Amino acid sequence: MANEVNFVAVLNVNPTRMELSRLKKSLEVALRGHKLLKDKRDELMRRFLEMMREEKKLRAEVEEKLVLSQKYLQSSAATMGEKDLKTALLLPKQTASPEVVENNFMSVRIPEFSYKMHGEENDIFSYGYAHTSCDLDRAVEIIFKLRDKIVRLASLEKSLALMAGEIERTRRRVNALEYVMIPNYHETIRYIIMKLDESERSNSIRLLKVKDMIILEKIEK
């Protein structure tokens, strides 16, 4: 906290009532902006942590299934041979085209990935069963059933990266207002009020001296 105080400084302004009024209005705007940005930062953090928990759970599930699928593929390669395995998977009966929809959340464009399948909907195996391993069937089936979760995981990871950037930008703006701009406004307003008070006291003293001089002149006459 002591480090932030070093940034406080009086702004280079004329100590006038007009300038004082302008600075008070600027301070009000800065305080409102600070509150809005803090609310935005807190809401972004809430949503970020919520999505992170979902991403962590989903990633663990996806990785577990992918490891299992990889084991089945390795078993198939050992049984069939890598060449026959690659040949069996060479021409899939289904293809997918990606689609992206962007949702605006607190000025962050959150992408939502999806896909559209093309081909024979109920036939996921692109090979015959006579010369292939049953482990290959298991591997393909696992990946096919996992496709929605993989796409959702990609959406979450991209969204988290975008939100992390926006949270950092918002945090910097909140800190700039909280530790630099608002304290500078307070310090400058205090400085102008002090200068105006000094000026008023000087004027009062001058008027009193003039009054004393006038009284003295009348007495001497």
PyMOL CGO cylinders between C-alpha atoms (Angstrom):
from pymol import cmd
from pymol.cgo import CYLINDER

trace = [
    CYLINDER, 0.00, 0.00, 0.00, 2.90, 2.32, 0.75, 0.3, 1, 1, 1, 1, 1, 1,
    CYLINDER, 2.90, 2.32, 0.75, 4.16, 1.93, -2.79, 0.3, 1, 1, 1, 1, 1, 1,
    CYLINDER, 4.16, 1.93, -2.79, 0.94, 3.27, -4.31, 0.3, 1, 1, 1, 1, 1, 1,
    CYLINDER, 0.94, 3.27, -4.31, 1.14, 6.47, -2.21, 0.3, 1, 1, 1, 1, 1, 1,
    CYLINDER, 1.14, 6.47, -2.21, 4.28, 7.47, -4.08, 0.3, 1, 1, 1, 1, 1, 1,
    CYLINDER, 4.28, 7.47, -4.08, 2.18, 8.00, -7.21, 0.3, 1, 1, 1, 1, 1, 1,
    CYLINDER, 2.18, 8.00, -7.21, -0.01, 10.67, -5.58, 0.3, 1, 1, 1, 1, 1, 1,
    CYLINDER, -0.01, 10.67, -5.58, 0.74, 14.13, -6.97, 0.3, 1, 1, 1, 1, 1, 1,
    CYLINDER, 0.74, 14.13, -6.97, -0.90, 17.51, -7.38, 0.3, 1, 1, 1, 1, 1, 1,
    CYLINDER, -0.90, 17.51, -7.38, -2.07, 18.04, -10.95, 0.3, 1, 1, 1, 1, 1, 1,
    CYLINDER, -2.07, 18.04, -10.95, -0.73, 21.02, -12.86, 0.3, 1, 1, 1, 1, 1, 1,
    CYLINDER, -0.73, 21.02, -12.86, -3.80, 23.29, -12.67, 0.3, 1, 1, 1, 1, 1, 1,
    CYLINDER, -3.80, 23.29, -12.67, -4.62, 26.87, -11.70, 0.3, 1, 1, 1, 1, 1, 1,
    CYLINDER, -4.62, 26.87, -11.70, -6.00, 27.08, -8.14, 0.3, 1, 1, 1, 1, 1, 1,
    CYLINDER, -6.00, 27.08, -8.14, -9.30, 28.74, -9.10, 0.3, 1, 1, 1, 1, 1, 1,
    CYLINDER, -9.30, 28.74, -9.10, -12.91, 28.08, -8.11, 0.3, 1, 1, 1, 1, 1, 1,
    CYLINDER, -12.91, 28.08, -8.11, -13.74, 27.14, -11.70, 0.3, 1, 1, 1, 1, 1, 1,
    CYLINDER, -13.74, 27.14, -11.70, -10.93, 24.59, -11.73, 0.3, 1, 1, 1, 1, 1, 1,
    CYLINDER, -10.93, 24.59, -11.73, -12.06, 23.29, -8.34, 0.3, 1, 1, 1, 1, 1, 1,
    CYLINDER, -12.06, 23.29, -8.34, -15.60, 22.76, -9.66, 0.3, 1, 1, 1, 1, 1, 1,
    CYLINDER, -15.60, 22.76, -9.66, -14.26, 20.96, -12.76, 0.3, 1, 1, 1, 1, 1, 1,
    CYLINDER, -14.26, 20.96, -12.76, -12.04, 18.68, -10.69, 0.3, 1, 1, 1, 1, 1, 1,
    CYLINDER, -12.04, 18.68, -10.69, -14.89, 17.76, -8.33, 0.3, 1, 1, 1, 1, 1, 1,
    CYLINDER, -14.89, 17.76, -8.33, -17.00, 16.71, -11.32, 0.3, 1, 1, 1, 1, 1, 1,
    CYLINDER, -17.00, 16.71, -11.32, -14.06, 14.73, -12.74, 0.3, 1, 1, 1, 1, 1, 1,
    CYLINDER, -14.06, 14.73, -12.74, -13.63, 13.03, -9.35, 0.3, 1, 1, 1, 1, 1, 1,
    CYLINDER, -13.63, 13.03, -9.35, -17.30, 12.02, -9.31, 0.3, 1, 1, 1, 1, 1, 1,
    CYLINDER, -17.30, 12.02, -9.31, -16.93, 10.49, -12.79, 0.3, 1, 1, 1, 1, 1, 1,
    CYLINDER, -16.93, 10.49, -12.79, -13.74, 8.68, -11.76, 0.3, 1, 1, 1, 1, 1, 1,
    CYLINDER, -13.74, 8.68, -11.76, -15.42, 7.26, -8.65, 0.3, 1, 1, 1, 1, 1, 1,
    CYLINDER, -15.42, 7.26, -8.65, -18.40, 6.01, -10.67, 0.3, 1, 1, 1, 1, 1, 1,
    CYLINDER, -18.40, 6.01, -10.67, -16.06, 4.51, -13.27, 0.3, 1, 1, 1, 1, 1, 1,
    CYLINDER, -16.06, 4.51, -13.27, -14.02, 2.86, -10.53, 0.3, 1, 1, 1, 1, 1, 1,
    CYLINDER, -14.02, 2.86, -10.53, -17.11, 1.20, -9.05, 0.3, 1, 1, 1, 1, 1, 1,
    CYLINDER, -17.11, 1.20, -9.05, -18.32, 0.00, -12.46, 0.3, 1, 1, 1, 1, 1, 1,
    CYLINDER, -18.32, 0.00, -12.46, -14.92, -1.42, -13.33, 0.3, 1, 1, 1, 1, 1, 1,
    CYLINDER, -14.92, -1.42, -13.33, -14.64, -3.17, -9.96, 0.3, 1, 1, 1, 1, 1, 1,
    CYLINDER, -14.64, -3.17, -9.96, -18.08, -4.71, -10.47, 0.3, 1, 1, 1, 1, 1, 1,
    CYLINDER, -18.08, -4.71, -10.47, -17.04, -5.80, -13.96, 0.3, 1, 1, 1, 1, 1, 1,
    CYLINDER, -17.04, -5.80, -13.96, -13.79, -7.29, -12.66, 0.3, 1, 1, 1, 1, 1, 1,
    CYLINDER, -13.79, -7.29, -12.66, -15.59, -9.19, -9.89, 0.3, 1, 1, 1, 1, 1, 1,
    CYLINDER, -15.59, -9.19, -9.89, -18.22, -10.56, -12.28, 0.3, 1, 1, 1, 1, 1, 1,
    CYLINDER, -18.22, -10.56, -12.28, -15.53, -11.61, -14.77, 0.3, 1, 1, 1, 1, 1, 1,
    CYLINDER, -15.53, -11.61, -14.77, -13.64, -13.37, -12.00, 0.3, 1, 1, 1, 1, 1, 1,
    CYLINDER, -13.64, -13.37, -12.00, -16.78, -15.15, -10.82, 0.3, 1, 1, 1, 1, 1, 1,
    CYLINDER, -16.78, -15.15, -10.82, -17.56, -16.40, -14.31, 0.3, 1, 1, 1, 1, 1, 1,
    CYLINDER, -17.56, -16.40, -14.31, -13.88, -17.22, -14.96, 0.3, 1, 1, 1, 1, 1, 1,
    CYLINDER, -13.88, -17.22, -14.96, -13.65, -19.43, -11.85, 0.3, 1, 1, 1, 1, 1, 1,
    CYLINDER, -13.65, -19.43, -11.85, -16.96, -21.08, -12.71, 0.3, 1, 1, 1, 1, 1, 1,
    CYLINDER, -16.96, -21.08, -12.71, -15.74, -21.93, -16.21, 0.3, 1, 1, 1, 1, 1, 1,
    CYLINDER, -15.74, -21.93, -16.21, -12.34, -23.02, -14.91, 0.3, 1, 1, 1, 1, 1, 1,
    CYLINDER, -12.34, -23.02, -14.91, -13.97, -25.57, -12.61, 0.3, 1, 1, 1, 1, 1, 1,
    CYLINDER, -13.97, -25.57, -12.61, -15.97, -26.91, -15.54, 0.3, 1, 1, 1, 1, 1, 1,
    CYLINDER, -15.97, -26.91, -15.54, -12.88, -26.98, -17.76, 0.3, 1, 1, 1, 1, 1, 1,
    CYLINDER, -12.88, -26.98, -17.76, -10.82, -28.83, -15.14, 0.3, 1, 1, 1, 1, 1, 1,
    CYLINDER, -10.82, -28.83, -15.14, -13.49, -31.50, -14.65, 0.3, 1, 1, 1, 1, 1, 1,
    CYLINDER, -13.49, -31.50, -14.65, -14.10, -31.89, -18.38, 0.3, 1, 1, 1, 1, 1, 1,
    CYLINDER, -14.10, -31.89, -18.38, -10.38, -32.03, -19.22, 0.3, 1, 1, 1, 1, 1, 1,
    CYLINDER, -10.38, -32.03, -19.22, -9.82, -34.84, -16.73, 0.3, 1, 1, 1, 1, 1, 1,
    CYLINDER, -9.82, -34.84, -16.73, -12.69, -36.82, -18.26, 0.3, 1, 1, 1, 1, 1, 1,
    CYLINDER, -12.69, -36.82, -18.26, -11.57, -36.21, -21.85, 0.3, 1, 1, 1, 1, 1, 1,
    CYLINDER, -11.57, -36.21, -21.85, -7.94, -37.08, -21.13, 0.3, 1, 1, 1, 1, 1, 1,
    CYLINDER, -7.94, -37.08, -21.13, -8.98, -40.29, -19.37, 0.3, 1, 1, 1, 1, 1, 1,
    CYLINDER, -8.98, -40.29, -19.37, -11.06, -41.39, -22.36, 0.3, 1, 1, 1, 1, 1, 1,
    CYLINDER, -11.06, -41.39, -22.36, -8.38, -40.39, -24.87, 0.3, 1, 1, 1, 1, 1, 1,
    CYLINDER, -8.38, -40.39, -24.87, -5.77, -42.42, -22.99, 0.3, 1, 1, 1, 1, 1, 1,
    CYLINDER, -5.77, -42.42, -22.99, -8.09, -45.42, -23.10, 0.3, 1, 1, 1, 1, 1, 1,
    CYLINDER, -8.09, -45.42, -23.10, -8.71, -44.88, -26.81, 0.3, 1, 1, 1, 1, 1, 1,
    CYLINDER, -8.71, -44.88, -26.81, -4.97, -44.66, -27.42, 0.3, 1, 1, 1, 1, 1, 1,
    CYLINDER, -4.97, -44.66, -27.42, -4.46, -47.99, -25.67, 0.3, 1, 1, 1, 1, 1, 1,
    CYLINDER, -4.46, -47.99, -25.67, -7.03, -49.62, -27.91, 0.3, 1, 1, 1, 1, 1, 1,
    CYLINDER, -7.03, -49.62, -27.91, -5.35, -48.11, -30.99, 0.3, 1, 1, 1, 1, 1, 1,
    CYLINDER, -5.35, -48.11, -30.99, -1.97, -49.42, -29.89, 0.3, 1, 1, 1, 1, 1, 1,
    CYLINDER, -1.97, -49.42, -29.89, -3.48, -52.83, -29.32, 0.3, 1, 1, 1, 1, 1, 1,
    CYLINDER, -3.48, -52.83, -29.32, -5.04, -52.68, -32.80, 0.3, 1, 1, 1, 1, 1, 1,
    CYLINDER, -5.04, -52.68, -32.80, -1.72, -51.68, -34.37, 0.3, 1, 1, 1, 1, 1, 1,
    CYLINDER, -1.72, -51.68, -34.37, -0.03, -54.63, -32.66, 0.3, 1, 1, 1, 1, 1, 1,
    CYLINDER, -0.03, -54.63, -32.66, -2.70, -57.02, -33.94, 0.3, 1, 1, 1, 1, 1, 1,
    CYLINDER, -2.70, -57.02, -33.94, -3.28, -55.63, -37.45, 0.3, 1, 1, 1, 1, 1, 1,
    CYLINDER, -3.28, -55.63, -37.45, -0.06, -53.82, -38.18, 0.3, 1, 1, 1, 1, 1, 1,
    CYLINDER, -0.06, -53.82, -38.18, 0.26, -50.04, -38.49, 0.3, 1, 1, 1, 1, 1, 1,
    CYLINDER, 0.26, -50.04, -38.49, -0.12, -50.07, -42.27, 0.3, 1, 1, 1, 1, 1, 1,
    CYLINDER, -0.12, -50.07, -42.27, -3.48, -51.91, -42.18, 0.3, 1, 1, 1, 1, 1, 1,
    CYLINDER, -3.48, -51.91, -42.18, -4.61, -49.71, -39.31, 0.3, 1, 1, 1, 1, 1, 1,
    CYLINDER, -4.61, -49.71, -39.31, -3.94, -46.51, -41.26, 0.3, 1, 1, 1, 1, 1, 1,
    CYLINDER, -3.94, -46.51, -41.26, -5.61, -48.00, -44.35, 0.3, 1, 1, 1, 1, 1, 1,
    CYLINDER, -5.61, -48.00, -44.35, -8.75, -48.85, -42.33, 0.3, 1, 1, 1, 1, 1, 1,
    CYLINDER, -8.75, -48.85, -42.33, -9.04, -45.26, -41.10, 0.3, 1, 1, 1, 1, 1, 1,
    CYLINDER, -9.04, -45.26, -41.10, -8.09, -43.63, -44.40, 0.3, 1, 1, 1, 1, 1, 1,
    CYLINDER, -8.09, -43.63, -44.40, -11.58, -42.89, -45.76, 0.3, 1, 1, 1, 1, 1, 1,
    CYLINDER, -11.58, -42.89, -45.76, -14.08, -41.97, -43.02, 0.3, 1, 1, 1, 1, 1, 1,
    CYLINDER, -14.08, -41.97, -43.02, -17.79, -42.20, -43.82, 0.3, 1, 1, 1, 1, 1, 1,
    CYLINDER, -17.79, -42.20, -43.82, -18.51, -39.03, -41.87, 0.3, 1, 1, 1, 1, 1, 1,
    CYLINDER, -18.51, -39.03, -41.87, -16.99, -35.57, -41.93, 0.3, 1, 1, 1, 1, 1, 1,
    CYLINDER, -16.99, -35.57, -41.93, -17.62, -32.52, -39.78, 0.3, 1, 1, 1, 1, 1, 1,
    CYLINDER, -17.62, -32.52, -39.78, -17.65, -28.79, -40.56, 0.3, 1, 1, 1, 1, 1, 1,
    CYLINDER, -17.65, -28.79, -40.56, -16.90, -26.43, -37.66, 0.3, 1, 1, 1, 1, 1, 1,
    CYLINDER, -16.90, -26.43, -37.66, -19.21, -23.60, -36.62, 0.3, 1, 1, 1, 1, 1, 1,
    CYLINDER, -19.21, -23.60, -36.62, -18.59, -20.71, -34.22, 0.3, 1, 1, 1, 1, 1, 1,
    CYLINDER, -18.59, -20.71, -34.22, -21.07, -18.48, -32.39, 0.3, 1, 1, 1, 1, 1, 1,
    CYLINDER, -21.07, -18.48, -32.39, -19.82, -15.52, -30.31, 0.3, 1, 1, 1, 1, 1, 1,
    CYLINDER, -19.82, -15.52, -30.31, -21.62, -14.42, -27.14, 0.3, 1, 1, 1, 1, 1, 1,
    CYLINDER, -21.62, -14.42, -27.14, -20.83, -11.04, -25.58, 0.3, 1, 1, 1, 1, 1, 1,
    CYLINDER, -20.83, -11.04, -25.58, -20.14, -11.26, -21.85, 0.3, 1, 1, 1, 1, 1, 1,
    CYLINDER, -20.14, -11.26, -21.85, -18.93, -8.08, -20.10, 0.3, 1, 1, 1, 1, 1, 1,
    CYLINDER, -18.93, -8.08, -20.10, -17.30, -6.83, -23.35, 0.3, 1, 1, 1, 1, 1, 1,
    CYLINDER, -17.30, -6.83, -23.35, -15.63, -10.21, -23.96, 0.3, 1, 1, 1, 1, 1, 1,
    CYLINDER, -15.63, -10.21, -23.96, -16.58, -12.17, -27.07, 0.3, 1, 1, 1, 1, 1, 1,
    CYLINDER, -16.58, -12.17, -27.07, -17.00, -15.69, -25.73, 0.3, 1, 1, 1, 1, 1, 1,
    CYLINDER, -17.00, -15.69, -25.73, -16.78, -18.24, -28.56, 0.3, 1, 1, 1, 1, 1, 1,
    CYLINDER, -16.78, -18.24, -28.56, -19.01, -21.29, -28.60, 0.3, 1, 1, 1, 1, 1, 1,
    CYLINDER, -19.01, -21.29, -28.60, -17.69, -23.95, -30.97, 0.3, 1, 1, 1, 1, 1, 1,
    CYLINDER, -17.69, -23.95, -30.97, -19.94, -26.53, -32.56, 0.3, 1, 1, 1, 1, 1, 1,
    CYLINDER, -19.94, -26.53, -32.56, -19.93, -28.72, -35.67, 0.3, 1, 1, 1, 1, 1, 1,
    CYLINDER, -19.93, -28.72, -35.67, -22.21, -30.14, -38.28, 0.3, 1, 1, 1, 1, 1, 1,
    CYLINDER, -22.21, -30.14, -38.28, -21.85, -33.78, -39.28, 0.3, 1, 1, 1, 1, 1, 1,
    CYLINDER, -21.85, -33.78, -39.28, -22.00, -34.90, -42.92, 0.3, 1, 1, 1, 1, 1, 1,
    CYLINDER, -22.00, -34.90, -42.92, -22.31, -38.44, -44.20, 0.3, 1, 1, 1, 1, 1, 1,
    CYLINDER, -22.31, -38.44, -44.20, -23.93, -41.62, -42.93, 0.3, 1, 1, 1, 1, 1, 1,
    CYLINDER, -23.93, -41.62, -42.93, -25.19, -40.68, -39.52, 0.3, 1, 1, 1, 1, 1, 1,
    CYLINDER, -25.19, -40.68, -39.52, -25.49, -44.14, -37.97, 0.3, 1, 1, 1, 1, 1, 1,
    CYLINDER, -25.49, -44.14, -37.97, -22.36, -45.66, -39.47, 0.3, 1, 1, 1, 1, 1, 1,
    CYLINDER, -22.36, -45.66, -39.47, -19.19, -44.48, -37.75, 0.3, 1, 1, 1, 1, 1, 1,
    CYLINDER, -19.19, -44.48, -37.75, -16.95, -47.31, -38.94, 0.3, 1, 1, 1, 1, 1, 1,
    CYLINDER, -16.95, -47.31, -38.94, -15.22, -46.69, -42.26, 0.3, 1, 1, 1, 1, 1, 1,
    CYLINDER, -15.22, -46.69, -42.26, -13.94, -50.25, -42.64, 0.3, 1, 1, 1, 1, 1, 1,
    CYLINDER, -13.94, -50.25, -42.64, -15.16, -53.80, -42.80, 0.3, 1, 1, 1, 1, 1, 1,
    CYLINDER, -15.16, -53.80, -42.80, -15.07, -56.07, -39.79, 0.3, 1, 1, 1, 1, 1, 1,
    CYLINDER, -15.07, -56.07, -39.79, -13.41, -59.08, -41.41, 0.3, 1, 1, 1, 1, 1, 1,
    CYLINDER, -13.41, -59.08, -41.41, -9.79, -57.94, -41.23, 0.3, 1, 1, 1, 1, 1, 1,
    CYLINDER, -9.79, -57.94, -41.23, -9.87, -55.44, -38.37, 0.3, 1, 1, 1, 1, 1, 1,
    CYLINDER, -9.87, -55.44, -38.37, -9.48, -55.69, -34.62, 0.3, 1, 1, 1, 1, 1, 1,
    CYLINDER, -9.48, -55.69, -34.62, -12.35, -55.29, -32.16, 0.3, 1, 1, 1, 1, 1, 1,
    CYLINDER, -12.35, -55.29, -32.16, -10.05, -52.95, -30.23, 0.3, 1, 1, 1, 1, 1, 1,
    CYLINDER, -10.05, -52.95, -30.23, -10.15, -50.60, -33.21, 0.3, 1, 1, 1, 1, 1, 1,
    CYLINDER, -10.15, -50.60, -33.21, -13.95, -50.55, -32.96, 0.3, 1, 1, 1, 1, 1, 1,
    CYLINDER, -13.95, -50.55, -32.96, -13.67, -49.64, -29.30, 0.3, 1, 1, 1, 1, 1, 1,
    CYLINDER, -13.67, -49.64, -29.30, -11.19, -46.83, -30.00, 0.3, 1, 1, 1, 1, 1, 1,
    CYLINDER, -11.19, -46.83, -30.00, -13.33, -45.32, -32.76, 0.3, 1, 1, 1, 1, 1, 1,
    CYLINDER, -13.33, -45.32, -32.76, -16.48, -45.58, -30.66, 0.3, 1, 1, 1, 1, 1, 1,
    CYLINDER, -16.48, -45.58, -30.66, -14.84, -43.83, -27.69, 0.3, 1, 1, 1, 1, 1, 1,
    CYLINDER, -14.84, -43.83, -27.69, -13.62, -40.93, -29.85, 0.3, 1, 1, 1, 1, 1, 1,
    CYLINDER, -13.62, -40.93, -29.85, -17.01, -40.65, -31.59, 0.3, 1, 1, 1, 1, 1, 1,
    CYLINDER, -17.01, -40.65, -31.59, -18.86, -40.43, -28.28, 0.3, 1, 1, 1, 1, 1, 1,
    CYLINDER, -18.86, -40.43, -28.28, -16.28, -37.96, -26.94, 0.3, 1, 1, 1, 1, 1, 1,
    CYLINDER, -16.28, -37.96, -26.94, -16.56, -35.44, -29.81, 0.3, 1, 1, 1, 1, 1, 1,
    CYLINDER, -16.56, -35.44, -29.81, -19.10, -33.13, -28.08, 0.3, 1, 1, 1, 1, 1, 1,
    CYLINDER, -19.10, -33.13, -28.08, -16.98, -32.92, -24.95, 0.3, 1, 1, 1, 1, 1, 1,
    CYLINDER, -16.98, -32.92, -24.95, -13.82, -32.21, -26.95, 0.3, 1, 1, 1, 1, 1, 1,
    CYLINDER, -13.82, -32.21, -26.95, -15.55, -29.34, -28.74, 0.3, 1, 1, 1, 1, 1, 1,
    CYLINDER, -15.55, -29.34, -28.74, -16.92, -27.99, -25.45, 0.3, 1, 1, 1, 1, 1, 1,
    CYLINDER, -16.92, -27.99, -25.45, -13.44, -28.21, -23.92, 0.3, 1, 1, 1, 1, 1, 1,
    CYLINDER, -13.44, -28.21, -23.92, -11.99, -26.21, -26.83, 0.3, 1, 1, 1, 1, 1, 1,
    CYLINDER, -11.99, -26.21, -26.83, -14.69, -23.54, -26.30, 0.3, 1, 1, 1, 1, 1, 1,
    CYLINDER, -14.69, -23.54, -26.30, -13.89, -23.32, -22.60, 0.3, 1, 1, 1, 1, 1, 1,
    CYLINDER, -13.89, -23.32, -22.60, -10.14, -23.06, -23.09, 0.3, 1, 1, 1, 1, 1, 1,
    CYLINDER, -10.14, -23.06, -23.09, -10.44, -20.30, -25.69, 0.3, 1, 1, 1, 1, 1, 1,
    CYLINDER, -10.44, -20.30, -25.69, -12.98, -18.44, -23.54, 0.3, 1, 1, 1, 1, 1, 1,
    CYLINDER, -12.98, -18.44, -23.54, -10.76, -18.67, -20.47, 0.3, 1, 1, 1, 1, 1, 1,
    CYLINDER, -10.76, -18.67, -20.47, -7.81, -17.23, -22.38, 0.3, 1, 1, 1, 1, 1, 1,
    CYLINDER, -7.81, -17.23, -22.38, -9.90, -14.29, -23.63, 0.3, 1, 1, 1, 1, 1, 1,
    CYLINDER, -9.90, -14.29, -23.63, -11.41, -13.65, -20.21, 0.3, 1, 1, 1, 1, 1, 1,
    CYLINDER, -11.41, -13.65, -20.21, -8.01, -13.78, -18.50, 0.3, 1, 1, 1, 1, 1, 1,
    CYLINDER, -8.01, -13.78, -18.50, -6.80, -11.01, -20.83, 0.3, 1, 1, 1, 1, 1, 1,
    CYLINDER, -6.80, -11.01, -20.83, -9.87, -8.86, -20.13, 0.3, 1, 1, 1, 1, 1, 1,
    CYLINDER, -9.87, -8.86, -20.13, -9.57, -9.43, -16.37, 0.3, 1, 1, 1, 1, 1, 1,
    CYLINDER, -9.57, -9.43, -16.37, -5.96, -8.25, -16.47, 0.3, 1, 1, 1, 1, 1, 1,
    CYLINDER, -5.96, -8.25, -16.47, -6.85, -5.14, -18.50, 0.3, 1, 1, 1, 1, 1, 1,
    CYLINDER, -6.85, -5.14, -18.50, -9.74, -4.32, -16.15, 0.3, 1, 1, 1, 1, 1, 1,
    CYLINDER, -9.74, -4.32, -16.15, -7.53, -4.87, -13.09, 0.3, 1, 1, 1, 1, 1, 1,
    CYLINDER, -7.53, -4.87, -13.09, -4.97, -2.39, -14.45, 0.3, 1, 1, 1, 1, 1, 1,
    CYLINDER, -4.97, -2.39, -14.45, -7.64, 0.21, -15.06, 0.3, 1, 1, 1, 1, 1, 1,
    CYLINDER, -7.64, 0.21, -15.06, -9.09, -0.29, -11.56, 0.3, 1, 1, 1, 1, 1, 1,
    CYLINDER, -9.09, -0.29, -11.56, -5.62, 0.10, -10.03, 0.3, 1, 1, 1, 1, 1, 1,
    CYLINDER, -5.62, 0.10, -10.03, -4.87, 3.19, -12.12, 0.3, 1, 1, 1, 1, 1, 1,
    CYLINDER, -4.87, 3.19, -12.12, -8.06, 4.83, -10.88, 0.3, 1, 1, 1, 1, 1, 1,
    CYLINDER, -8.06, 4.83, -10.88, -7.73, 3.61, -7.29, 0.3, 1, 1, 1, 1, 1, 1,
    CYLINDER, -7.73, 3.61, -7.29, -4.05, 4.34, -6.72, 0.3, 1, 1, 1, 1, 1, 1,
    CYLINDER, -4.05, 4.34, -6.72, -3.24, 7.16, -9.15, 0.3, 1, 1, 1, 1, 1, 1,
    CYLINDER, -3.24, 7.16, -9.15, -6.10, 9.15, -10.66, 0.3, 1, 1, 1, 1, 1, 1,
    CYLINDER, -6.10, 9.15, -10.66, -8.53, 9.34, -7.72, 0.3, 1, 1, 1, 1, 1, 1,
    CYLINDER, -8.53, 9.34, -7.72, -5.80, 10.12, -5.12, 0.3, 1, 1, 1, 1, 1, 1,
    CYLINDER, -5.80, 10.12, -5.12, -4.41, 12.79, -7.49, 0.3, 1, 1, 1, 1, 1, 1,
    CYLINDER, -4.41, 12.79, -7.49, -7.84, 14.38, -7.78, 0.3, 1, 1, 1, 1, 1, 1,
    CYLINDER, -7.84, 14.38, -7.78, -8.25, 14.34, -3.99, 0.3, 1, 1, 1, 1, 1, 1,
    CYLINDER, -8.25, 14.34, -3.99, -4.79, 15.84, -3.46, 0.3, 1, 1, 1, 1, 1, 1,
    CYLINDER, -4.79, 15.84, -3.46, -5.30, 18.53, -6.12, 0.3, 1, 1, 1, 1, 1, 1,
    CYLINDER, -5.30, 18.53, -6.12, -8.73, 19.48, -4.73, 0.3, 1, 1, 1, 1, 1, 1,
    CYLINDER, -8.73, 19.48, -4.73, -7.23, 19.74, -1.25, 0.3, 1, 1, 1, 1, 1, 1,
    CYLINDER, -7.23, 19.74, -1.25, -4.39, 21.87, -2.64, 0.3, 1, 1, 1, 1, 1, 1,
    CYLINDER, -4.39, 21.87, -2.64, -6.80, 24.25, -4.46, 0.3, 1, 1, 1, 1, 1, 1,
    CYLINDER, -6.80, 24.25, -4.46, -9.01, 24.60, -1.38, 0.3, 1, 1, 1, 1, 1, 1,
    CYLINDER, -9.01, 24.60, -1.38, -5.92, 25.40, 0.70, 0.3, 1, 1, 1, 1, 1, 1,
    CYLINDER, -5.92, 25.40, 0.70, -4.78, 28.01, -1.84, 0.3, 1, 1, 1, 1, 1, 1,
    CYLINDER, -4.78, 28.01, -1.84, -8.24, 29.57, -2.02, 0.3, 1, 1, 1, 1, 1, 1,
    CYLINDER, -8.24, 29.57, -2.02, -8.40, 29.72, 1.79, 0.3, 1, 1, 1, 1, 1, 1,
    CYLINDER, -8.40, 29.72, 1.79, -4.98, 31.39, 1.86, 0.3, 1, 1, 1, 1, 1, 1,
    CYLINDER, -4.98, 31.39, 1.86, -6.11, 33.89, -0.74, 0.3, 1, 1, 1, 1, 1, 1,
    CYLINDER, -6.11, 33.89, -0.74, -9.27, 34.67, 1.25, 0.3, 1, 1, 1, 1, 1, 1,
    CYLINDER, -9.27, 34.67, 1.25, -7.28, 35.15, 4.44, 0.3, 1, 1, 1, 1, 1, 1,
    CYLINDER, -7.28, 35.15, 4.44, -4.85, 37.44, 2.61, 0.3, 1, 1, 1, 1, 1, 1,
    CYLINDER, -4.85, 37.44, 2.61, -7.75, 39.48, 1.22, 0.3, 1, 1, 1, 1, 1, 1,
    CYLINDER, -7.75, 39.48, 1.22, -9.32, 39.69, 4.67, 0.3, 1, 1, 1, 1, 1, 1,
    CYLINDER, -9.32, 39.69, 4.67, -6.05, 40.89, 6.19, 0.3, 1, 1, 1, 1, 1, 1,
    CYLINDER, -6.05, 40.89, 6.19, -5.65, 43.45, 3.39, 0.3, 1, 1, 1, 1, 1, 1,
    CYLINDER, -5.65, 43.45, 3.39, -9.17, 44.74, 3.93, 0.3, 1, 1, 1, 1, 1, 1,
    CYLINDER, -9.17, 44.74, 3.93, -8.58, 45.01, 7.65, 0.3, 1, 1, 1, 1, 1, 1,
    CYLINDER, -8.58, 45.01, 7.65, -5.37, 46.96, 7.05, 0.3, 1, 1, 1, 1, 1, 1,
    CYLINDER, -5.37, 46.96, 7.05, -7.15, 49.29, 4.62, 0.3, 1, 1, 1, 1, 1, 1,
    CYLINDER, -7.15, 49.29, 4.62, -9.93, 49.75, 7.15, 0.3, 1, 1, 1, 1, 1, 1,
    CYLINDER, -9.93, 49.75, 7.15, -7.39, 50.51, 9.88, 0.3, 1, 1, 1, 1, 1, 1,
    CYLINDER, -7.39, 50.51, 9.88, -5.64, 53.01, 7.62, 0.3, 1, 1, 1, 1, 1, 1,
    CYLINDER, -5.64, 53.01, 7.62, -8.94, 54.78, 6.87, 0.3, 1, 1, 1, 1, 1, 1,
    CYLINDER, -8.94, 54.78, 6.87, -9.83, 54.93, 10.56, 0.3, 1, 1, 1, 1, 1, 1,
    CYLINDER, -9.83, 54.93, 10.56, -6.36, 56.22, 11.39, 0.3, 1, 1, 1, 1, 1, 1,
    CYLINDER, -6.36, 56.22, 11.39, -6.64, 58.95, 8.75, 0.3, 1, 1, 1, 1, 1, 1,
    CYLINDER, -6.64, 58.95, 8.75, -9.99, 60.06, 10.17, 0.3, 1, 1, 1, 1, 1, 1,
    CYLINDER, -9.99, 60.06, 10.17, -8.54, 60.19, 13.68, 0.3, 1, 1, 1, 1, 1, 1,
    CYLINDER, -8.54, 60.19, 13.68, -5.56, 62.24, 12.56, 0.3, 1, 1, 1, 1, 1, 1,
    CYLINDER, -5.56, 62.24, 12.56, -7.86, 64.75, 10.86, 0.3, 1, 1, 1, 1, 1, 1,
]
cmd.load_cgo(trace, "trace")
